[in-house]
Amino acid sequence: MADSQSCWFHISSQNDETAMLEVLHCSQYRIDQIRQHSVIVNEWIECHGKCEGIPLEIDDTVDIGAGVVKYLVKDLPFKSGINPGKIELVDLSKFCNAWWKYKWIPESPKILWDRLDRTGTEISSPHPASARRCWQRQTPNKPLQSSPYLVNIAIVLGLDDSLREQMDRELRLQIQNIVWISNLDVHLKTSVDFLHMIEGMRLKEIEAMFTYFRDKLVHLSNPHLHPNNVKRVRDKLKTEMNLDFYENWSYNVDNAAHIRTYSVYEFVAKIEGVLTDSYETHTHETHDSGHPSHRVANGPNRPRAGPSVDWIAVGLAAGKGIASMLKISQKWNEELGQMLDGADSHIQKSQKSLVDDLIKKRNDALESWKEVLENETV
């Protein structure tokens, strides 16, 4: 085995050619370990042809500095019984950036995750099972600044077999926070290229919900359905949310900039509030608008004189009229319930589809790395 001082890396900056080279010494044994875990570093070693002055590029654009590389090379993997102390969220995310950039299967990931300082990252538990729809839950008590880091960490630590199931659960939670619960646009400082697809998704999901409700209202405005109720709802949406559901998404984005300030859950909850109020108002109007003959039959408006009236027939006719109106009201309320259930289903399918896609991309990458490393070993 070569002397430890004869094996060393030249750490250089990918983004600053004028930066001075740093030297990082390590043993031949550690070099052999790294070659079994990292596709990229192994390629650099192969191209360099010797263990002296192996080029190792850092990338400040995703926070992979010399200190991060030194930690991965010199401090990992942890020996049995070693306690690394508390690991900061930002630091673990940086390690994950380096692992992914160098196609490096993480070393000692469980110890790092177990020692992660989660202070300030806790979120409120959602409402109990009695909350029927996904947006009927509490907004997290704490800001979501930690979620982008945790998404990055969950993807990369999920490369490890022992952590994969736990990381996939964490990923689902944090993606929901970023895209559906938060009302802020997120920017991910990550070397995982496909994670950038999350950026801008909040507004895309709001657009999907706007289009969904607009299309449903257009359908229900057909003359043989509920045109009057739909007009009331659209007018109320215009008054309370300053959004025009007669127009398309582009029109509203151009003329109602505040639509960008909603979270997806908040946006749908406000629409639900208008629809629910429409439900209550319509039911109230059905009962209270009454039928003239019904009011005559039940109060002081009954005439004191005049031709005799078949009050039984009048009462039966009034009852049929009220029954007809109640039937229409019931149908409208059923339509509203189905509309909201459809929105809930759409959101949950979108959440599952997005996370499943991210997990598949991660797992596919892992398989390709393993294949390369196994071929190199052979």
Contacts in CASP RR format, 6 or more apart in sequence:
PFRMAT RR
TARGET T0000
AUTHOR 0000-0000-0000
METHOD contacts of the structure
MODEL  1
MADSQSCWFHISSQNDETAMLEVLHCSQYRIDQIRQHSVIVNEWIECHGK
CEGIPLEIDDTVDIGAGVVKYLVKDLPFKSGINPGKIELVDLSKFCNAWW
KYKWIPESPKILWDRLDRTGTEISSPHPASARRCWQRQTPNKPLQSSPYL
VNIAIVLGLDDSLREQMDRELRLQIQNIVWISNLDVHLKTSVDFLHMIEG
MRLKEIEAMFTYFRDKLVHLSNPHLHPNNVKRVRDKLKTEMNLDFYENWS
YNVDNAAHIRTYSVYEFVAKIEGVLTDSYETHTHETHDSGHPSHRVANGP
NRPRAGPSVDWIAVGLAAGKGIASMLKISQKWNEELGQMLDGADSHIQKS
QKSLVDDLIKKRNDALESWKEVLENETV
1 27 0 8 1.000
1 28 0 8 1.000
1 29 0 8 1.000
2 28 0 8 1.000
2 51 0 8 1.000
4 25 0 8 1.000
4 26 0 8 1.000
4 27 0 8 1.000
4 28 0 8 1.000
5 25 0 8 1.000
6 28 0 8 1.000
6 51 0 8 1.000
6 52 0 8 1.000
7 25 0 8 1.000
7 26 0 8 1.000
7 27 0 8 1.000
7 28 0 8 1.000
7 30 0 8 1.000
7 31 0 8 1.000
7 51 0 8 1.000
7 52 0 8 1.000
7 54 0 8 1.000
8 23 0 8 1.000
8 24 0 8 1.000
8 25 0 8 1.000
8 26 0 8 1.000
8 51 0 8 1.000
8 52 0 8 1.000
8 53 0 8 1.000
8 54 0 8 1.000
9 23 0 8 1.000
9 24 0 8 1.000
9 26 0 8 1.000
9 53 0 8 1.000
9 54 0 8 1.000
9 55 0 8 1.000
9 56 0 8 1.000
9 69 0 8 1.000
9 73 0 8 1.000
10 21 0 8 1.000
10 22 0 8 1.000
10 23 0 8 1.000
10 53 0 8 1.000
10 54 0 8 1.000
10 55 0 8 1.000
10 56 0 8 1.000
11 21 0 8 1.000
11 22 0 8 1.000
11 23 0 8 1.000
11 24 0 8 1.000
11 56 0 8 1.000
11 57 0 8 1.000
11 58 0 8 1.000
11 66 0 8 1.000
11 69 0 8 1.000
11 70 0 8 1.000
12 19 0 8 1.000
12 21 0 8 1.000
12 55 0 8 1.000
12 56 0 8 1.000
12 57 0 8 1.000
12 58 0 8 1.000
13 19 0 8 1.000
13 57 0 8 1.000
13 58 0 8 1.000
13 59 0 8 1.000
13 60 0 8 1.000
14 57 0 8 1.000
14 58 0 8 1.000
14 59 0 8 1.000
14 60 0 8 1.000
15 59 0 8 1.000
15 60 0 8 1.000
15 61 0 8 1.000
16 60 0 8 1.000
22 66 0 8 1.000
23 53 0 8 1.000
24 56 0 8 1.000
24 69 0 8 1.000
24 70 0 8 1.000
24 73 0 8 1.000
24 74 0 8 1.000
26 73 0 8 1.000
26 74 0 8 1.000
28 51 0 8 1.000
30 73 0 8 1.000
31 45 0 8 1.000
31 51 0 8 1.000
31 54 0 8 1.000
33 77 0 8 1.000
33 107 0 8 1.000
34 41 0 8 1.000
34 42 0 8 1.000
34 73 0 8 1.000
34 104 0 8 1.000
35 41 0 8 1.000
35 42 0 8 1.000
35 45 0 8 1.000
35 376 0 8 1.000
36 373 0 8 1.000
36 377 0 8 1.000
37 104 0 8 1.000
37 105 0 8 1.000
37 107 0 8 1.000
37 373 0 8 1.000
38 102 0 8 1.000
38 103 0 8 1.000
38 104 0 8 1.000
38 105 0 8 1.000
39 102 0 8 1.000
39 103 0 8 1.000
39 104 0 8 1.000
39 369 0 8 1.000
39 372 0 8 1.000
39 373 0 8 1.000
40 101 0 8 1.000
40 102 0 8 1.000
40 103 0 8 1.000
40 104 0 8 1.000
41 54 0 8 1.000
41 56 0 8 1.000
41 102 0 8 1.000
41 104 0 8 1.000
42 373 0 8 1.000
42 376 0 8 1.000
44 54 0 8 1.000
44 55 0 8 1.000
44 56 0 8 1.000
45 51 0 8 1.000
45 54 0 8 1.000
48 54 0 8 1.000
48 55 0 8 1.000
56 69 0 8 1.000
58 64 0 8 1.000
58 65 0 8 1.000
58 66 0 8 1.000
58 68 0 8 1.000
58 69 0 8 1.000
59 65 0 8 1.000
59 97 0 8 1.000
59 101 0 8 1.000
59 191 0 8 1.000
62 97 0 8 1.000
62 101 0 8 1.000
62 189 0 8 1.000
62 190 0 8 1.000
62 191 0 8 1.000
63 90 0 8 1.000
63 93 0 8 1.000
63 94 0 8 1.000
63 97 0 8 1.000
63 189 0 8 1.000
64 94 0 8 1.000
64 97 0 8 1.000
64 98 0 8 1.000
64 101 0 8 1.000
64 191 0 8 1.000
65 94 0 8 1.000
68 91 0 8 1.000
68 94 0 8 1.000
68 95 0 8 1.000
68 97 0 8 1.000
68 98 0 8 1.000
69 98 0 8 1.000
71 95 0 8 1.000
72 95 0 8 1.000
72 98 0 8 1.000
72 99 0 8 1.000
72 104 0 8 1.000
72 107 0 8 1.000
75 84 0 8 1.000
76 107 0 8 1.000
76 108 0 8 1.000
77 107 0 8 1.000
77 108 0 8 1.000
78 84 0 8 1.000
78 108 0 8 1.000
78 111 0 8 1.000
82 111 0 8 1.000
83 115 0 8 1.000
84 111 0 8 1.000
84 112 0 8 1.000
84 115 0 8 1.000
85 115 0 8 1.000
86 115 0 8 1.000
86 116 0 8 1.000
86 117 0 8 1.000
87 112 0 8 1.000
87 115 0 8 1.000
87 116 0 8 1.000
87 117 0 8 1.000
88 117 0 8 1.000
89 116 0 8 1.000
89 117 0 8 1.000
89 118 0 8 1.000
89 121 0 8 1.000
89 146 0 8 1.000
89 149 0 8 1.000
89 150 0 8 1.000
89 153 0 8 1.000
90 149 0 8 1.000
92 112 0 8 1.000
92 113 0 8 1.000
92 116 0 8 1.000
92 149 0 8 1.000
92 153 0 8 1.000
93 149 0 8 1.000
93 152 0 8 1.000
93 153 0 8 1.000
93 189 0 8 1.000
93 190 0 8 1.000
95 106 0 8 1.000
95 112 0 8 1.000
96 106 0 8 1.000
96 152 0 8 1.000
96 153 0 8 1.000
96 155 0 8 1.000
96 156 0 8 1.000
96 157 0 8 1.000
96 190 0 8 1.000
97 152 0 8 1.000
97 156 0 8 1.000
97 189 0 8 1.000
97 190 0 8 1.000
97 191 0 8 1.000
97 192 0 8 1.000
98 104 0 8 1.000
98 191 0 8 1.000
99 105 0 8 1.000
99 106 0 8 1.000
99 156 0 8 1.000
99 159 0 8 1.000
100 155 0 8 1.000
100 156 0 8 1.000
100 190 0 8 1.000
100 191 0 8 1.000
100 192 0 8 1.000
101 191 0 8 1.000
103 365 0 8 1.000
103 369 0 8 1.000
103 372 0 8 1.000
105 159 0 8 1.000
105 160 0 8 1.000
105 366 0 8 1.000
105 369 0 8 1.000
105 370 0 8 1.000
105 373 0 8 1.000
106 112 0 8 1.000
106 156 0 8 1.000
106 157 0 8 1.000
106 159 0 8 1.000
106 160 0 8 1.000
109 157 0 8 1.000
109 158 0 8 1.000
109 159 0 8 1.000
109 160 0 8 1.000
109 163 0 8 1.000
110 160 0 8 1.000
110 162 0 8 1.000
110 163 0 8 1.000
112 157 0 8 1.000
113 153 0 8 1.000
113 157 0 8 1.000
113 163 0 8 1.000
113 166 0 8 1.000
116 153 0 8 1.000
120 142 0 8 1.000
120 146 0 8 1.000
121 142 0 8 1.000
121 146 0 8 1.000
121 150 0 8 1.000
122 141 0 8 1.000
122 142 0 8 1.000
123 140 0 8 1.000
123 141 0 8 1.000
123 142 0 8 1.000
123 144 0 8 1.000
123 173 0 8 1.000
123 177 0 8 1.000
124 138 0 8 1.000
124 139 0 8 1.000
124 140 0 8 1.000
124 141 0 8 1.000
125 138 0 8 1.000
126 137 0 8 1.000
126 138 0 8 1.000
127 136 0 8 1.000
127 137 0 8 1.000
127 138 0 8 1.000
131 137 0 8 1.000
132 344 0 8 1.000
133 272 0 8 1.000
133 340 0 8 1.000
133 341 0 8 1.000
133 343 0 8 1.000
133 344 0 8 1.000
134 180 0 8 1.000
134 265 0 8 1.000
134 344 0 8 1.000
134 347 0 8 1.000
134 348 0 8 1.000
135 180 0 8 1.000
135 264 0 8 1.000
135 265 0 8 1.000
135 266 0 8 1.000
135 268 0 8 1.000
135 269 0 8 1.000
135 272 0 8 1.000
135 344 0 8 1.000
135 347 0 8 1.000
136 269 0 8 1.000
137 265 0 8 1.000
139 181 0 8 1.000
139 263 0 8 1.000
139 265 0 8 1.000
139 266 0 8 1.000
140 177 0 8 1.000
140 181 0 8 1.000
144 177 0 8 1.000
144 178 0 8 1.000
144 181 0 8 1.000
144 182 0 8 1.000
144 184 0 8 1.000
147 174 0 8 1.000
147 177 0 8 1.000
147 178 0 8 1.000
147 182 0 8 1.000
147 186 0 8 1.000
148 178 0 8 1.000
148 186 0 8 1.000
148 187 0 8 1.000
148 188 0 8 1.000
148 189 0 8 1.000
148 190 0 8 1.000
150 170 0 8 1.000
150 174 0 8 1.000
151 171 0 8 1.000
151 174 0 8 1.000
151 175 0 8 1.000
151 178 0 8 1.000
151 188 0 8 1.000
151 195 0 8 1.000
151 198 0 8 1.000
152 188 0 8 1.000
152 189 0 8 1.000
152 190 0 8 1.000
152 192 0 8 1.000
152 195 0 8 1.000
153 167 0 8 1.000
153 170 0 8 1.000
154 167 0 8 1.000
154 168 0 8 1.000
154 170 0 8 1.000
154 171 0 8 1.000
154 174 0 8 1.000
155 167 0 8 1.000
155 171 0 8 1.000
155 192 0 8 1.000
155 195 0 8 1.000
155 358 0 8 1.000
155 362 0 8 1.000
156 192 0 8 1.000
157 163 0 8 1.000
157 167 0 8 1.000
158 164 0 8 1.000
158 167 0 8 1.000
158 168 0 8 1.000
158 362 0 8 1.000
159 362 0 8 1.000
159 366 0 8 1.000
160 167 0 8 1.000
168 355 0 8 1.000
168 359 0 8 1.000
171 355 0 8 1.000
171 358 0 8 1.000
171 359 0 8 1.000
172 351 0 8 1.000
172 355 0 8 1.000
175 198 0 8 1.000
175 351 0 8 1.000
175 354 0 8 1.000
175 355 0 8 1.000
175 358 0 8 1.000
176 351 0 8 1.000
178 186 0 8 1.000
178 198 0 8 1.000
178 201 0 8 1.000
178 202 0 8 1.000
179 198 0 8 1.000
179 201 0 8 1.000
179 202 0 8 1.000
179 205 0 8 1.000
179 264 0 8 1.000
179 351 0 8 1.000
179 354 0 8 1.000
180 202 0 8 1.000
180 205 0 8 1.000
180 263 0 8 1.000
180 264 0 8 1.000
180 265 0 8 1.000
180 347 0 8 1.000
180 351 0 8 1.000
181 263 0 8 1.000
181 264 0 8 1.000
181 265 0 8 1.000
182 202 0 8 1.000
182 263 0 8 1.000
183 202 0 8 1.000
183 261 0 8 1.000
183 262 0 8 1.000
183 263 0 8 1.000
183 266 0 8 1.000
184 202 0 8 1.000
185 199 0 8 1.000
185 200 0 8 1.000
185 202 0 8 1.000
185 203 0 8 1.000
186 198 0 8 1.000
186 199 0 8 1.000
186 200 0 8 1.000
186 202 0 8 1.000
187 199 0 8 1.000
188 195 0 8 1.000
188 196 0 8 1.000
188 198 0 8 1.000
188 199 0 8 1.000
190 196 0 8 1.000
192 362 0 8 1.000
194 358 0 8 1.000
194 361 0 8 1.000
195 358 0 8 1.000
198 354 0 8 1.000
201 354 0 8 1.000
202 263 0 8 1.000
202 264 0 8 1.000
203 260 0 8 1.000
205 264 0 8 1.000
205 347 0 8 1.000
205 350 0 8 1.000
206 259 0 8 1.000
206 262 0 8 1.000
206 264 0 8 1.000
206 267 0 8 1.000
207 249 0 8 1.000
208 346 0 8 1.000
208 350 0 8 1.000
209 264 0 8 1.000
209 267 0 8 1.000
209 268 0 8 1.000
209 271 0 8 1.000
209 343 0 8 1.000
209 346 0 8 1.000
209 347 0 8 1.000
210 243 0 8 1.000
210 245 0 8 1.000
210 249 0 8 1.000
210 252 0 8 1.000
210 259 0 8 1.000
210 267 0 8 1.000
211 249 0 8 1.000
212 342 0 8 1.000
212 343 0 8 1.000
212 346 0 8 1.000
213 245 0 8 1.000
213 271 0 8 1.000
213 339 0 8 1.000
213 343 0 8 1.000
214 245 0 8 1.000
214 248 0 8 1.000
214 249 0 8 1.000
216 339 0 8 1.000
217 230 0 8 1.000
217 233 0 8 1.000
217 234 0 8 1.000
217 245 0 8 1.000
219 225 0 8 1.000
220 226 0 8 1.000
220 229 0 8 1.000
220 230 0 8 1.000
220 335 0 8 1.000
221 227 0 8 1.000
221 230 0 8 1.000
221 231 0 8 1.000
225 335 0 8 1.000
226 328 0 8 1.000
226 331 0 8 1.000
226 332 0 8 1.000
226 335 0 8 1.000
229 278 0 8 1.000
229 282 0 8 1.000
229 332 0 8 1.000
232 278 0 8 1.000
232 281 0 8 1.000
232 282 0 8 1.000
233 245 0 8 1.000
233 274 0 8 1.000
233 275 0 8 1.000
233 278 0 8 1.000
234 244 0 8 1.000
234 245 0 8 1.000
234 246 0 8 1.000
236 274 0 8 1.000
236 277 0 8 1.000
236 278 0 8 1.000
237 243 0 8 1.000
237 245 0 8 1.000
237 271 0 8 1.000
237 274 0 8 1.000
238 244 0 8 1.000
238 245 0 8 1.000
240 270 0 8 1.000
240 274 0 8 1.000
241 270 0 8 1.000
241 271 0 8 1.000
241 274 0 8 1.000
242 256 0 8 1.000
242 258 0 8 1.000
243 252 0 8 1.000
243 256 0 8 1.000
243 259 0 8 1.000
244 251 0 8 1.000
244 252 0 8 1.000
244 255 0 8 1.000
244 256 0 8 1.000
252 259 0 8 1.000
253 259 0 8 1.000
253 260 0 8 1.000
259 267 0 8 1.000
262 270 0 8 1.000
264 347 0 8 1.000
268 343 0 8 1.000
268 347 0 8 1.000
272 340 0 8 1.000
275 336 0 8 1.000
275 339 0 8 1.000
275 340 0 8 1.000
276 336 0 8 1.000
278 336 0 8 1.000
279 332 0 8 1.000
279 333 0 8 1.000
279 336 0 8 1.000
282 329 0 8 1.000
282 332 0 8 1.000
282 333 0 8 1.000
283 329 0 8 1.000
283 333 0 8 1.000
286 322 0 8 1.000
286 325 0 8 1.000
286 326 0 8 1.000
286 328 0 8 1.000
286 329 0 8 1.000
290 322 0 8 1.000
291 318 0 8 1.000
291 319 0 8 1.000
291 321 0 8 1.000
291 322 0 8 1.000
293 314 0 8 1.000
293 315 0 8 1.000
293 317 0 8 1.000
293 318 0 8 1.000
294 315 0 8 1.000
294 318 0 8 1.000
294 319 0 8 1.000
294 322 0 8 1.000
295 301 0 8 1.000
296 302 0 8 1.000
296 303 0 8 1.000
296 314 0 8 1.000
297 311 0 8 1.000
297 314 0 8 1.000
297 315 0 8 1.000
297 318 0 8 1.000
303 309 0 8 1.000
END
